Amino acid sequence: MEGNTDSTSKIVKSLPKGQVTIPAEFRRRLGIDESTLLNITLAGDRLEIRPLRVGEEARLRQYSDEQIARFLKEDRIDAATARKVRQLLGRP
């Protein structure tokens, strides 16, 4: 779509592992930064991505310490990565 001047539409390319970059203009307008959680929904043949707002995080699934320990063991990740996961989850 060469010459497209619609500032609400951009063409981006998916990286090999499915990653996409949200254009900086969109991130600024939506207040998305590196700590923002995003909700991605498959709606028919479209993806809808929106930032979660304060309070919406409460709807995220909560895991017990036992579940996290089991996941980390089953996943066979190295100790340094397991520590990082625990830190990010606010677990000792």
C-alpha positions as CSV (number, residue, x, y, z in Angstrom):
1,M,0.0,0.0,0.0
2,E,2.4,2.6,-1.1
3,G,1.5,6.1,-0.3
4,N,-0.9,5.1,2.5
5,T,-1.2,8.2,4.7
6,D,-3.6,6.6,7.2
7,S,-1.8,7.0,10.5
8,T,-3.9,4.2,12.1
9,S,-2.6,1.6,9.7
10,K,1.0,0.3,9.2
11,I,2.4,-2.7,7.5
12,V,4.9,-4.7,9.5
13,K,6.8,-7.9,8.9
14,S,6.6,-10.9,11.2
15,L,10.0,-12.2,12.4
16,P,10.9,-15.9,12.2
17,K,9.5,-16.7,15.7
18,G,6.2,-14.7,15.1
19,Q,7.4,-11.5,16.7
20,V,6.2,-8.2,15.4
21,T,7.2,-4.6,16.2
22,I,4.4,-2.3,17.2
23,P,5.3,1.1,15.5
24,A,6.6,3.7,17.9
25,E,3.7,6.1,17.0
26,F,1.2,3.5,18.1
27,R,3.0,2.7,21.3
28,R,3.2,6.4,22.2
29,R,-0.5,7.0,21.5
30,L,-1.6,3.9,23.5
31,G,0.9,4.5,26.3
32,I,2.7,1.1,25.7
33,D,6.1,0.7,27.3
34,E,8.3,-2.2,28.1
35,S,6.3,-3.0,31.2
36,T,2.9,-3.0,29.5
37,L,1.1,-6.3,29.3
38,L,-0.8,-6.8,26.0
39,N,-3.9,-8.8,25.4
40,I,-3.9,-10.5,22.0
41,T,-7.2,-11.9,20.6
42,L,-7.8,-14.0,17.5
43,A,-11.0,-12.5,16.0
44,G,-11.9,-14.4,12.9
45,D,-9.0,-13.8,10.5
46,R,-7.6,-10.8,12.5
47,L,-5.5,-10.3,15.5
48,E,-6.6,-7.6,18.0
49,I,-3.9,-6.4,20.3
50,R,-4.7,-4.0,23.2
51,P,-2.8,-2.9,26.3
52,L,-4.2,-4.1,29.6
53,R,-5.1,-1.3,31.9
54,V,-4.9,-1.1,35.7
55,G,-7.2,-3.6,37.3
56,E,-7.4,-5.9,34.2
57,E,-4.3,-7.7,35.3
58,A,-6.3,-9.2,38.1
59,R,-8.1,-11.4,35.5
60,L,-4.7,-13.0,34.7
61,R,-4.3,-16.6,36.0
62,Q,-2.5,-16.8,39.3
63,Y,-0.1,-19.7,39.9
64,S,0.7,-21.2,43.3
65,D,4.3,-21.5,44.4
66,E,4.0,-25.3,44.0
67,Q,2.7,-24.9,40.4
68,I,5.6,-22.6,39.5
69,A,8.2,-24.9,41.1
70,R,6.7,-27.9,39.1
71,F,6.7,-25.8,35.9
72,L,10.3,-24.8,36.4
73,K,11.4,-28.4,37.1
74,E,9.4,-29.9,34.2
75,D,10.8,-27.3,31.8
76,R,14.3,-28.2,32.8
77,I,15.6,-24.6,32.5
78,D,18.9,-23.6,34.0
79,A,19.1,-22.3,37.6
80,A,19.9,-18.7,36.5
81,T,16.8,-18.6,34.3
82,A,14.7,-20.1,37.1
83,R,15.9,-17.4,39.5
84,K,15.0,-14.7,37.0
85,V,11.5,-16.2,36.5
86,R,11.0,-16.2,40.3
87,Q,12.2,-12.6,40.5
88,L,9.8,-11.5,37.7
89,L,6.9,-13.3,39.5
90,G,7.9,-11.7,42.8
91,R,8.7,-15.1,44.3
92,P,11.8,-15.8,46.5
